[in-house]
Every structure is written in structure tokens, then in C-alpha cells.
Amino acid sequence: MDTIFLMNNLWIVICAVLVLFMQGGFILLEAGSTRMKNAGHIAGKTVFTVGIVSLVFWALGYGLIYGEGNTIIGFSDFFYGDATTMGEGLAGSVYFFFQLAFAAIAMTIAFGGFAERAKLSSYVIFAVLFSALVYPVIAHWIWGGGWLAEHGKQDFAGSTVVHLTGAMAALAATIILKPRIGKYNKDGSSNEIAGHNQVFTALGVLILWVGWFGFNAGSTFGVADAFFGYVALNTQLAAGAGAIGSMLVVWALTGKANVPTTLNGALAGLVAITASCAFVEPWAAVVIGLIAGFIVFFSMKFFDKKRIDDPIFALSVHGTAGVWGTLSNGLFATPKLATVGRPGLFYGGGFEQLSVQILGVVTCGLYAFVVSFIILKVMDTVMGGLRVTEEEEIMGLDLSEHGGYGYPENVSQPDTKTGA
């Protein structure tokens, strides 16, 4: 068997595992950014929704994205079971596993808009419908040979496909679910509902940062020319620039180097470079990450001012930064690296590629938001509400939805000897 074939497949399986391990980063990030009374719920729902996405992607999602069909959707390869291990490129099962991990990330991002107030049943049903009706359509348009691919849309590892799609679903959820109790006052002012553990949040960001090398560098799908190293370089530079950019702007405007903002800046840099990591030069990666760090701060303030309660800042980190990252291709893509589409504006390509990038952002963002909103609105009506009761929200979802606590030692327990 060809050595390069084996190396390529081994590399992609390792990258798929890295992307799957990013779920651990999301658990720590979301749990640390929210209150202790919901920590166990956040951890548990992340794991079981990955299970749901896995089954739906196997049964329907992969075929809708990569199956034979038309420029809108695929219609084959359902209940995927290709056992082929020989050939060129990647084994079918290896490619399937890698793409499944991406679908699970998009779902987890979407659930950021549910945090601390949604019923467990809302997660279950929406995980199925999002994985069948929302994510596969956009992924087919861009990665599955759909109409945006025909236009030359550049989205190397998913600033639009994964991050913007998940963020638009999160936006639909935050609008329908409405803000958490106590988040906003009658006069419109906002109260900070601080997360309970910044160490968890920071560790979650670091795990996501490491996992992102599977996300971006793995999307090269091979090791022969070691181009994955160049992609990893751009990824690292953008992440670092994003962290620095957000820290500088919050420090300059508030007088304090706010830790959560700095952490979100690193993630914003990673999200932004995801679309362009294989198409731009390293200096451009720094600029892209730095701008992402700046805009994530102002985006967080904007959504808060509009009374859109986004506990883990998914709309800003994955949505706003995802838009910027996608558009950045239309500015910075070089003639040498633009293997898809055209060079960017700053490299003599004019506005052609930028126009394609704008078209992709608008159509994919609208589709993800509108379809997610319709699904959630129907669910809200049929289920008698997506949100837990006020009493259950105050109590915390650990107890109201699961009958236990994520931190049981912090809750008074009866004495086993006296029963008191």
C-alpha cells in the first residue's frame, strides 16, 4: 500500500480526533463562562448532542452534503458505510469522520444561544433538525460542489460553513428564548452575569486553540508537500494577534485588561483565519487576527446594547469574526495561493472575489438564521415553550433538568448517620 496514502489517512484521523476534542474545550469554555448551577447541564448536553449529530450525520447529513445531486443539495450516500481502504486521496470512512467532527462543532456553537435557559428537550430536537436541515445545505453549497463553489467561494476550513452557520442559529435562539432573568433592567441597562470560573474558560480556550490545528491544518487533506505547516503558521499568528488586539482595545477603553475579552479575542482570531489560512501570507494573517480582536470587543458591546443576551458571546466570536474572516479572502488572497476563486483586492484581483465572499456571507447567514428561526418557532409553539420556567431557571438547570448538581459538594447534603 502506498506510503503517502497511509500517511494522508493517518494525518486526517489525527486531525479529526483533535477537532472532536475541541468539544472538551467548549465544555470548559461554556461552563466557566456561565454560573455554577448550570455547569453539569452544560457538560452533559455537549456530550449527548455530539452523539445525536453523529447519528444524524451518518444517516442524512453526509449524503446531503457530498452525495450526488444538484447545486442545492445532495441525494445519495445516506446511512454511510463505505469500507474502501485502498485508492488515492483519503479512504471514504476517514473523510467521513473528519467532516462529522466539523458538523458537531457547528452544532455546539449554535447551542451557545440556548445557554442557561433552554429545556433539555429543546437541545435534543433542535440537534436533529439543525444537523439535517441547516448545516448540510450550507456545507453542500460551499464544500459539496454547490452553487457557491461554482462561483469560487473561498472558505478553506469553515469561517462561514461552521462558524457563521452556528452563530446565526444561536442568534435565532437568543431572540426566541429572550434574555436570562436579571440580565437587563427596565431602563434598558445591562447587568453583568459573570461566569463562575475564569480558569475553566482559559483552559477551554487553550484546548480549542490546540484543536484548531486539526481544524485548519487538517483541511489540507494530506502531508505530501507539508503545506499543513504553512496553514498552522497562519493559524497561530492570527490567534496570537486576536488575543493581543482584544486585550489592547479593552485595556485602552476601560482601563482594565479584561480576561474574558482577551480570551474571546484569541478565539475571534482563530475563527477569522479559518476561511483564509491557506490563501494568505503570514503578515495578512496577523492583520486578520488583529482586526478580529478589535471587532469582537465592539460586537459584544453592540449585542449587549441591543438586549440580545449571549452568555458565551457566540454571536461575536463566531458570527462577527466569521463574517470578517470570510471577507478577508476578498482582500488578502494571493495569486499563488488562491487555488480556489480569484486573488483578493490587494493583489490585483479587483472586487470579483470580494463580491463572491459577500454573496456567500449574506446568503448563508440568511439561510441559517431564517431556517433556524422557523424551526425554533415551531418547536416553541408545539412544545409549549423552549424555555424552562422561572423557578427552574433560578434553581439552575443542573437540578431542574437532571436532578443533580455539577458541584454536589457545594450543596448541603443530609448527614448519612442522623438523616439531618
C-alpha positions in Angstrom: 0.0 0.0 0.0 1.3 3.5 -0.9 3.1 5.2 2.0 1.7 8.6 1.1 -1.8 7.2 1.1 -1.3 5.8 4.6 0.3 9.0 5.9 -2.5 11.1 4.5 -5.2 9.0 6.1 -3.3 8.8 9.4 -2.9 12.6 9.4 -6.6 13.2 8.8 -7.7 10.8 11.5 -5.4 12.5 14.0 -6.9 15.9 12.9 -10.4 14.6 13.2 -9.7 13.5 16.8 -8.3 17.0 17.5 -11.4 18.6 16.2 -13.6 16.2 18.2 -11.5 17.0 21.3 -12.5 20.7 20.8 -15.8 19.7 22.4 -13.8 19.4 25.7 -12.7 23.0 25.1 -16.3 24.1 24.6 -17.4 22.3 27.8 -14.8 24.2 29.8 -15.4 27.5 28.0 -19.2 27.4 28.3 -19.2 26.1 31.9 -16.6 28.6 33.0 -18.5 31.5 31.3 -21.8 30.7 33.0 -22.9 30.1 36.5 -22.1 27.1 38.7 -25.7 26.0 39.0 -25.7 25.1 35.2 -22.2 23.6 34.9 -23.2 19.9 34.9 -26.0 20.6 32.4 -23.6 22.3 30.0 -21.1 19.5 30.2 -23.7 16.8 29.8 -25.7 18.3 26.9 -22.5 18.9 25.0 -21.7 15.2 25.1 -25.1 13.8 24.2 -25.7 16.3 21.4 -22.4 15.2 19.8 -24.0 11.7 19.9 -27.1 13.0 18.2 -25.2 14.8 15.5 -23.1 11.7 14.8 -26.1 9.6 14.1 -27.9 12.2 12.0 -24.7 13.0 10.0 -24.3 9.2 9.3 -27.9 8.8 8.3 -28.5 12.0 6.4 -26.0 14.8 6.8 -23.1 13.4 4.9 -25.2 12.4 1.9 -26.9 15.8 1.8 -23.5 17.5 1.6 -21.4 15.2 -0.5 -23.9 12.9 -2.2 -24.7 13.1 -5.9 -27.4 15.7 -6.6 -27.6 19.3 -7.8 -26.1 22.6 -6.9 -28.5 23.0 -4.0 -28.3 19.6 -2.2 -27.0 16.1 -2.5 -29.2 13.0 -2.7 -27.1 9.9 -2.2 -24.7 8.2 0.3 -27.3 8.1 3.1 -26.5 5.7 6.0 -22.9 6.0 5.1 -21.0 2.7 5.1 -18.1 2.8 2.6 -15.5 0.3 3.8 -13.0 1.0 1.0 -9.4 1.3 2.3 -7.4 1.4 -0.9 -7.2 4.1 -3.5 -5.9 7.7 -4.0 -6.5 10.5 -1.6 -8.5 9.6 1.5 -10.4 6.5 2.5 -14.1 7.3 2.5 -14.5 6.5 6.2 -11.6 8.8 7.1 -13.1 11.7 5.2 -16.5 11.0 6.7 -15.1 11.0 10.2 -13.3 14.3 9.6 -16.4 16.0 8.3 -18.6 14.6 11.1 -16.3 16.4 13.6 -16.9 19.7 11.8 -20.7 19.2 11.9 -20.6 18.6 15.6 -18.7 21.9 16.2 -21.3 23.9 14.3 -24.0 22.4 16.5 -22.1 23.2 19.7 -21.7 26.8 18.5 -25.4 27.1 17.8 -26.2 25.9 21.4 -24.4 28.9 22.8 -27.7 30.8 22.2 -29.5 28.3 24.4 -27.3 28.7 27.5 -28.7 28.8 31.0 -32.4 28.9 30.0 -33.5 26.2 27.5 -35.2 22.9 28.2 -33.2 19.8 27.7 -35.8 18.6 25.1 -35.1 21.7 23.1 -31.5 20.7 22.6 -32.5 17.2 21.6 -35.0 18.1 18.9 -33.0 21.1 17.5 -29.8 19.0 17.3 -31.6 16.6 15.0 -33.2 19.3 12.8 -30.2 21.6 12.6 -28.0 18.6 11.6 -30.4 17.6 8.9 -31.9 20.9 7.5 -29.4 23.7 8.2 -25.7 22.7 8.3 -25.7 20.2 5.4 -27.3 22.7 3.0 -24.7 25.4 3.6 -21.9 22.8 3.6 -23.1 21.5 0.2 -23.2 24.9 -1.3 -19.6 25.6 -0.5 -17.8 22.3 0.1 -20.0 19.8 -1.7 -19.8 21.2 -5.2 -22.8 23.5 -4.8 -23.6 26.8 -6.4 -21.3 28.9 -4.2 -18.4 26.5 -5.0 -19.1 27.1 -8.7 -18.8 30.8 -8.0 -15.3 30.2 -6.4 -16.3 30.9 -2.8 -13.2 30.7 -0.6 -13.8 29.1 2.8 -10.9 26.8 3.5 -11.9 25.4 6.8 -15.3 26.9 7.7 -15.5 30.5 8.8 -18.8 30.5 7.0 -19.8 26.9 6.8 -19.2 26.1 10.5 -18.9 29.3 12.5 -21.3 31.7 10.8 -23.9 28.9 10.4 -23.7 28.0 14.1 -23.8 31.7 15.1 -26.9 32.5 13.1 -28.7 29.6 14.7 -27.6 30.9 18.1 -29.0 34.3 17.2 -32.3 32.8 16.3 -32.4 31.0 19.7 -31.4 34.1 21.7 -34.2 36.1 20.1 -36.9 33.4 20.7 -35.7 32.4 24.2 -35.2 36.0 25.3 -32.7 37.2 28.0 -31.9 35.4 31.2 -33.6 36.6 34.3 -31.8 39.6 35.8 -29.7 40.3 32.7 -31.4 43.6 31.8 -33.2 46.3 33.8 -36.4 48.1 32.9 -34.5 51.2 31.9 -32.6 49.1 29.3 -29.3 48.9 31.3 -27.4 45.7 31.4 -26.2 43.7 34.4 -23.1 41.5 34.2 -23.8 37.9 34.9 -20.3 36.7 35.5 -19.1 33.2 34.7 -18.1 31.2 37.7 -14.6 30.1 36.7 -12.2 32.0 34.5 -9.6 29.3 34.8 -12.0 26.8 33.2 -12.7 29.4 30.5 -9.0 30.0 29.8 -8.3 26.2 29.7 -11.2 25.8 27.3 -9.8 28.4 25.0 -6.4 26.8 25.1 -7.9 23.4 24.2 -9.8 25.0 21.4 -6.7 26.7 20.2 -4.8 23.4 20.0 -7.7 21.7 18.4 -7.9 24.3 15.7 -4.7 22.9 14.2 -6.8 19.8 13.4 -9.5 22.1 12.0 -7.3 24.3 9.7 -4.2 22.3 9.1 -6.2 19.1 8.7 -8.2 20.7 5.9 -5.2 20.3 3.6 -6.1 16.6 3.5 -2.6 15.5 3.0 1.1 15.5 4.1 3.0 15.2 0.8 4.1 18.8 0.4 3.8 19.7 4.1 1.6 22.6 3.3 -0.2 21.9 6.6 2.7 23.6 8.3 2.1 26.8 6.5 -1.6 26.7 7.4 -0.7 26.1 11.0 1.7 29.1 11.0 -1.0 31.4 9.8 -3.4 30.0 12.3 -1.0 30.6 15.2 -0.2 34.1 14.1 -3.9 35.1 13.8 -4.8 33.6 17.2 -2.0 35.5 18.9 -2.8 38.7 17.1 -6.5 38.3 18.1 -5.7 37.9 21.8 -3.4 41.0 21.7 -5.8 43.1 19.7 -8.8 42.5 22.1 -6.7 43.0 25.2 -5.3 46.3 23.9 -8.7 47.7 22.9 -10.4 46.7 26.2 -7.5 48.0 28.2 -7.4 51.3 26.3 -11.2 51.9 26.6 -11.9 50.6 30.1 -8.5 50.9 31.9 -8.6 47.2 32.7 -7.1 44.3 30.7 -10.3 42.2 31.0 -9.6 38.5 30.9 -12.8 37.2 29.2 -12.4 39.8 26.4 -8.8 38.8 25.8 -9.8 35.1 25.6 -12.6 35.9 23.2 -10.1 37.8 21.1 -7.9 34.7 20.7 -11.0 32.7 19.6 -12.0 35.5 17.2 -8.6 35.4 15.6 -8.9 31.7 15.1 -12.4 32.0 13.7 -11.4 34.7 11.3 -8.3 32.9 9.9 -10.2 29.7 9.4 -11.5 30.8 6.0 -8.2 32.3 4.7 -5.4 30.3 6.4 -4.4 28.6 3.1 -4.9 31.6 0.9 -3.0 34.5 2.6 0.6 35.4 3.6 1.7 35.4 7.2 1.6 39.2 7.5 -2.0 39.2 6.4 -2.8 36.5 9.0 -1.6 38.9 11.7 -3.7 41.7 10.3 -6.8 39.5 10.0 -6.3 38.3 13.6 -5.7 41.7 15.0 -8.8 43.2 13.3 -10.8 40.2 14.6 -9.6 41.0 18.1 -10.7 44.6 17.7 -14.1 44.0 16.3 -15.1 41.2 18.7 -15.0 43.7 21.6 -17.2 46.2 19.8 -19.5 43.4 18.6 -20.0 42.1 22.2 -20.9 45.7 23.3 -23.3 46.1 20.3 -25.3 42.9 21.0 -25.5 43.7 24.7 -26.8 47.2 23.9 -29.5 45.7 21.7 -30.5 43.5 24.7 -29.5 40.3 23.0 -28.3 38.0 25.8 -25.4 35.9 24.5 -23.8 34.3 27.5 -20.8 32.8 25.8 -20.5 35.5 23.1 -21.1 33.1 20.2 -22.6 35.8 18.1 -19.5 37.9 18.2 -16.8 35.3 18.4 -18.2 33.0 15.7 -20.6 35.3 13.9 -19.0 38.7 13.5 -15.5 37.3 13.4 -16.7 34.6 10.9 -18.0 37.3 8.6 -14.8 39.3 8.8 -12.7 36.2 8.2 -14.7 35.2 5.1 -14.5 38.7 3.6 -10.8 38.9 4.3 -10.1 36.4 1.5 -11.5 39.0 -0.9 -8.8 41.4 0.3 -5.7 39.3 1.0 -5.9 36.1 -1.1 -2.7 35.9 -3.1 -2.4 34.8 -6.8 -0.1 32.0 -5.9 -2.3 30.6 -3.1 -5.8 31.2 -4.5 -6.3 27.7 -5.8 -10.0 28.3 -5.4 -11.5 31.5 -6.8 -9.6 34.7 -7.6 -6.9 36.8 -5.8 -8.0 39.4 -3.5 -8.4 43.2 -4.0 -4.9 44.0 -2.6 -3.3 41.5 -5.1 -4.8 42.9 -8.3 -7.9 40.7 -8.3 -10.3 43.7 -8.1 -13.6 43.3 -6.4 -14.6 40.0 -8.0 -13.6 37.7 -5.2 -14.8 40.1 -2.5 -18.2 40.1 -4.2 -18.3 36.4 -4.1 -17.3 36.4 -0.4 -20.1 38.9 0.3 -22.6 36.9 -1.6 -21.7 33.8 0.4 -21.9 35.5 3.8 -25.3 37.1 3.0 -27.0 34.0 1.6 -25.5 31.5 4.1 -26.2 33.8 7.0 -29.7 34.4 6.0 -30.5 30.8 5.3 -29.0 29.6 8.6 -30.9 32.3 10.6 -34.3 32.1 8.8 -34.5 28.2 8.8 -33.3 28.0 12.4 -35.8 30.7 13.4 -38.7 28.8 11.7 -37.6 25.5 13.3 -37.3 27.0 16.8 -40.6 29.0 16.5 -42.5 25.9 15.5 -40.8 24.0 18.3 -41.7 26.8 20.8 -45.4 26.6 19.8 -45.7 22.8 19.7 -43.7 22.2 22.9 -45.4 24.9 24.9 -42.1 26.9 25.1 -38.4 26.2 24.6 -37.5 27.8 27.9 -37.6 26.4 31.4 -39.9 28.0 34.0 -38.7 31.0 36.0 -38.5 28.8 39.1 -36.4 26.2 37.2 -34.1 28.9 35.8 -33.5 30.4 39.2 -32.9 26.9 40.7 -30.5 26.0 37.9 -30.6 23.5 35.1 -28.4 21.0 36.9 -31.2 20.3 39.4 -34.3 21.1 37.3 -33.3 19.2 34.2 -31.0 16.4 35.6 -31.9 16.0 39.3 -28.3 16.6 40.5 -25.6 19.2 40.8 -22.4 19.7 38.8 -20.7 20.6 42.1 -22.5 18.4 44.6 -20.0 19.1 47.4 -21.1 22.8 47.4 -24.7 21.8 48.2 -25.7 20.9 51.7 -26.2 17.1 52.0 -28.1 15.3 54.8 -25.9 13.5 57.3 -25.9 9.8 56.5 -25.9 8.8 60.1 -28.5 11.2 61.6 -30.5 12.0 58.5 -30.3 15.7 59.4 
